[in-house]
Amino acid sequence: MKSLISNASIVNEGKTFKGSIVIDGDCIADIITDNDYPCGHFDTVVDAAGCFVLPGVIDDHVHFREPGLTEKADIGSESRAAAYGGVTTYFDMPNTVPQTTTLISLDVKRAFAARESHVNYSFFFGATNTNADMFASLDVHRIPGIKLFMGSSTGNMLVDRDEALDRIFATAPVPVMAHCEDTAMINANMQEAKRLYGDDPAVIHHPEIRSEEACYKSTEHAVRLARKHGARLHVAHVTTARELSLFEPWTDAMPQITAEAVIAHLFFSDKDYPRLGGLIKCNPAVKTEADRDALRLALTDGRIAVVGTDHAPHKLSEKQGGCCRAASGMPMVQFSLVAMLELADSGVLTIERVAELMCHRPAMLFDVRRRGFIRKGYKADLVVVRPDTPWTATEDIIQSKCGWSPLTGHTFNWRVMHTFCNGRHIFDDGRFDTSVRGEEVLFR
């Protein structure tokens, strides 16, 4: 099976240039610059005139809810949403039912994905207070990292014993990806909020409860442990300007300690709570405009290494109520790339930087094999996007099983036109190939 993407503006490794891409089987066979047109027969030809081609997005942080929580989402529905959004690879988190904290539960999730996932997949192994002895049995070629909850969130996987934390950082054979919030501080803040505002404080108080100080204290602790043990630390969903002081810019060499930003905290601020309420309730909380703007600045100065989504669907009925009752998390994987391209349009960053943060650096940070770049011999994971093509996010186009988004009603200027996954044309301008299945990602 040979395919051709022609007449494109190719965005790759810091440059944008005119050219065409030849796909042979599941790999990129050739990259042809300028106006040269390759000879030969092609089974599929995509004329990408006026469009940009990027590597398929690698989302390092999703919750696809399978097994055990499939009333909210499942691997099939959410990987379909990913393909619609130009995301060709995802790394799923361990707070499912059962939790992905044993070798058996890890294999169960892989089996689900082999049958159901439309795009490429891998799964984090979850740390607990008692399972660090299992790390030596993990196949480091089949997992991106160890997920560590240093703050209690959905799924109650809190690791809070000092001896357990020391052992995790001392023995982890792969990057430790940490959710950092100080649970004791959050609990005290919640108690005070209930005293002031009642049993279910309004969502506008969520960033007061899951506060800047709670985030900073926990992140500082994680950084201290990583330095003590020489571990690779990747801090998930950084939300505050203060936390950014803990990270070195990623320049020529990847630092030992890196930070992720997610779409919710780059797109929304506390000014959006009155309008969107529980729809933007997530952990850590969406915070101030100043924090949001500091995160945006850090996209270009290297302190933010990767942009993911923390895609976390819930049923709409579960998003009702205040800080206690409304579930935390939102579905974002279908809209992450177009949201970042909107920030590029507004001058926050360049399209080349979008590719770096969403494609190249996730591949580098987790040592992904042969993905994340447009290179000969690499897997043909590609997304074609068209600028200046306004469309509005409406409920009928949402592919996530939960059927809602905080972005409903928002008009985007960029449109995902085509997605190729391992050379298969899975998404073709609104048409979806349900037969396509992704591959398990390999590392190192």
N, C-alpha and C positions, 0 to 999 in steps of 0.2 A: 504494500500500500504506500503510494507516494503522494505527497501533498505539497502545494506551493502557496506561500503567502507572498504576494508580490506588491511592489510599488509602495512599501510601507516606510514610515519613519520609525527606525528601530532604536529602542532605548535600552542601553546595555553598558554597564561598567563605566558610568560617568559620561557617556557620549550619546548623542542622538544623530543618526545618519540615515540617509535614504538607502534602501536596499530591499532584497528579497530573501526569504528563508525557505530552504528545501528540506522537507521532512521525508525520511525514508524509514518505514516501519515505526518504531517508537522513539527514534532519535533524530536530532538535527544533523542532516547530512552536509549542508553547505550554507554559507551566509554570503550573499552576493551583493556587493556594494554598487552604488550609483544606479544607472539605468540599464545595466546589463540584464537580459532576460534569459534564464536558463533554458536549455534545450531539453527535449524529451517529453515523454507522456506522464501526465499527473492525473491521479484519480480524483483529487480535489484541488480546485484552484480558488483561492480567496484573493480578490483584488482589494488591497488595503489602501488604495489611494485616499489621501486625506486622513488616514488613521495612524495610530501609534501602536507598535508591538512591544510589549514588555514580557519578561519571563513570567510564568505563572506565579501568582502570589503564594508564599509560604506563610501560613498563619500559625504562629507558634503557641497559640493559646485559645482553645475552644472547649466548650462543654456540650457534647452532642447527646448526652443524657442516656446512652444505652450502655449497659443494661439497667433495668430497674426503674427508670424514670421516663419511659417512652410515651406516657400521656403528654409530656411536654415537647419531646423531640425524639428523633432516632437517627441513626447513622445514615440511613437512606435519604430522609427528608433534608437533613442539614448539609450533607455532601452535595445534594442537588442545588441547594441555595448557594453553596460555595462555588459551584461551577458557573451558575448564573452571574456571580460576582467576579469571576476571573481568578478565584482561589483554586489552585490545583493540588495543594498539599496542606494538611492540617495535622497538628499535634493535639491530642485530646487529653483532658485532665482526669485525675483518678477519683473524683468524688461522685461516683456512680453507686448503684446498689446491685451487687456488693461493691465495696471500694476496691480500687485496683492497687491492692497492697500485698498481694501474694502472686507467685508465679502462675498459679492456676487462673486467677482472675485476669491476669494479663493475657494469657493465651485465649481465654474466652472472648475478650474484646477483639483480639486479632481475628478470631474465627468469624465474629459478627461482621467485621469490616471487609474481610475477604469476600463474603457473600453479598454485602449490601452497599459498600462505599463506592460512589461514582467517581471519586478523585482519590489521590494518594493519601496515605494515612500512617500515623504512628501514635503511640500512647506513652504518656509519662507513667512512671512507677511512683506510687504514693508513699511518702515516709510517714511512719507513726512513731510513737514513743518506744516501740519495742521491736521493730522489724529491720533494723540496720544490718543484722546478721545475714539477711537475704541478699544484700547488695553484691556480694562476691559471686552469687549464682546468676546474676543478670547477664544477658548477652548484650554487651555494650554496642554491638552493631545493629541492634534492633530497638533501641529506645533513645529518645533525645536527651532525657535527663531524669532527675529525681524531683518530684514536686513536693515542696515543704510548705505546710500552712503554719506560719508563725503567728497567725491571727485566726481566730475562729471565723469561718464563713460557711457558705452552704455545704452541707455534708458533714460538719462537725469532725474534721480531721486534725484538730489542733494538736501540735507538738509543743509542749510547754515545759518539759523537764530539761534542766541544764545538761545533765549527763547524756540524754538522748540527742540533744542538739550538737553537743561536742562530737559524739560518735558519728552522726550523720555527716557533718562537715569533714571529719577526719577520714572517713572511709568511702565517701561517694566516688565511684569510678567515672562519673559523667557529671555534667553541670547540674548544680542545685538551683532549681527555679523556685523562688520563695515568694509567698504571699505574706507581706509584712504589715501587720497592725497589732498593737499591744492590746491584748484581750482584757486584761485587768483595768486598763484605762477606759476602754470602751464600755465595760460593764458599769464602772463608776459614773461615766457620762450618761449612760442610759438611765441609771437610777435617778440622777439629778433631773434629767429631762422629764421623766415620769412625774417627779415631784412638782415640776413647774407647769407641765402641759397635759397631764393626764396619762392614762394607761397606754395610749397609742399615739405618741407625739406625731404631729404632722411631718410629712417627708421633708419639708423645708429645713427641719432640724437634723436631718441625717448627717450632714457634714460637721455639725457640732458634736455629735455623738461619736462618729468615726472620724476623729479630728486630725488636724495637721500633726499635733503632738504625738498622737497614737501611731500615726504612720512613721514619723521621723524616728521615734524611740525604737521601734521594731526594726526598721531598715538599718539604723545605725548598729544595732545589735548583730544583725545578719552580716553586715560588712565586717564588723570586728571579728566574728567567728571565721569568716572566709579568709581573712588575712592571717589569723592565728594558725589555721590549718593548711593554708596554701590551696584552698579549694576554689573551683570555678563557681562563681555566684552570678545568677541572673535574677534580678529583682523584678517581679511581675508588676504590671499596672501602677507605675509610679504616678502619684497625683499631686504632689506639692512642689513648689519652688524650693522649699527648704531641703527636701530630700535630694534635689539635684546637686547640691554641694558635695554629696558623698561620692559622686561618680566622676571619673576621669574621662576626657573626650577620647573617642575611638578615632585615632588618626591613622598611622601606618600599621601599627600592630594592635590586635585586639586586646583590650585590657582584661585583667583577671576578673574584674567585677563590672557587670553591665546592667543596663536598665531597659525595661520595656515600657512604652506608652501604648495605650489602647484608644480606639476611636472615640469612645464615650467621653473620655477626659480631654481629648483634643477638640471635640466638637461642641460639647455642652459646658455650662457653668451653673453656679447656684442661681443665676438670674432666670434659668429655665425651669426651676421647680414649680413656680406658680402656674406655668402653662402646661407642663407635662407630668407633674406629680410623680407618682410611683413608677411611671414608665421609664424614668431615668434613674431610679434607685438601684445602686449597685455597690459592691464592696471591693475596694475602698470607695468612698463616696465621691461623686462629682463635687468639686470644690469651687473656689472663687475664680472670677475672671482673671485675676492676677496670676493664679496658679496655672490656669489654662494657657495663658499667654506665655508663661515661663516654659511650659512644656513644649509649646510650639517653637519657641526660640531654640530649645535644646535639640530639636530635630535637625537643625543645621549646624550646630557647633560640636556635635559628636557625643554629647552626654547621653542622649537617647540612642541606643544601639539598634532597636528593633521596634516596629509598630505591629501590634496584633489586634485582636478584637475582644478577647474575653467573652466571646459569643456564648450567651447563657440564657436559653429560652425558658420561659415559664408560661403557663396558661394565663390568659388575660385576667381571669377571675382571681388569680393569685397575686396580681400586681395592684390590687385594690387595698386601700387602707394607708396607715402611716408607717412610722419607723419600725414598729414591732410586727405589724400584720402583713404589710406588703413584702413580697419576695424580692430579693436582690438579684439583678442580672437582666440582660436584654439581648435580643438577637441582632447581630450586626454583620455577620459574615457576607451577606449578599451585597452590602453597601459599603464595605470598607475601602475598596479601591477607588470607587467614584467619589467617596467622601474625601480621601486624601488628594485626589486630583482637583477637587474643588479648592482645597487649601493651596494647591499649587497655582491655580488661577488667581487666587487672592494675594499671591506673593509671599506666602509663608515659607515655601520651599520650592525647589525646581522639580520637574518631572523626573530628572535623573536621580534626584535624592529620594523620590518616592520609590523608584525601583531599588535603590540601595537599601532602604529601610524595610521594605516589604518582601524583597526577593533575595538580594545578594547576601545581606548580613544575617538573616535567619539561617541561610545555608552555611555560611562561614562559622557562625557562633556554635551551631550544633553539629558541624562536620557532616553535612548532608552530602551523600554521594551523587554527583552528576545531575544536580538540579540547582535552580536558582539563578542561572546565567544562560545567556544565549551564546552557546559555544558549540562547535562541531563535536559530535560524539556525546553530547549531553542529552538527557531525556527531553523530548519535544513537549515540554509544558510551557504553553504560550497563551497570552491574552492579547486580543486586538481591541483597542478602544478608540472611539471617535469623539473628538471635541465638538463644541458648538452644536450639540444635539440635545436640546432641553427635553426632559421628561420628568414626570412627577411620580414619586413613590405612592402607590395606592395599594389598598389591601389585596386586590386581585392579583397583583404581581408578586406578592410575598411568597417565597417558596418554603420558608421555615414552617414547621408543623404547627407552631403556636398561632400563626396567622396575623400577627401584629408587629409593629415596629414603632419606636419613638420618632422615626423619620417619615412616617406616613404624612403626606401632604407637602413634603419638601421637594423642591424642584432642583434636580441636578443638571449640570451642563455637559457632563461626559456620559457616554453610554458604552457598556460592554457589548461588543458586536459578536465576537467569536472567542471561544475557549478551546484550546487543544490540551488534552491530557495524555501523556505518553503517545503522542502522535495521533490520537483519536479525536475527531472533531465533535466534542461532546455537546457544545453549545454553539448554535448557528443562528444568530440574529433572531432569537425568540424560540427557535426549535431546539428541543433537547433530546439527545440520544439516550434513552433509558437503558440500553444494553451495555453501555460502557461501565467498566469497573476499574477502579484505581489499583495501584500497587502499594505494597508495604514499602515504606521508605527505609533505606539502609544508611548507616552512618559510619564515619571513620574509616 
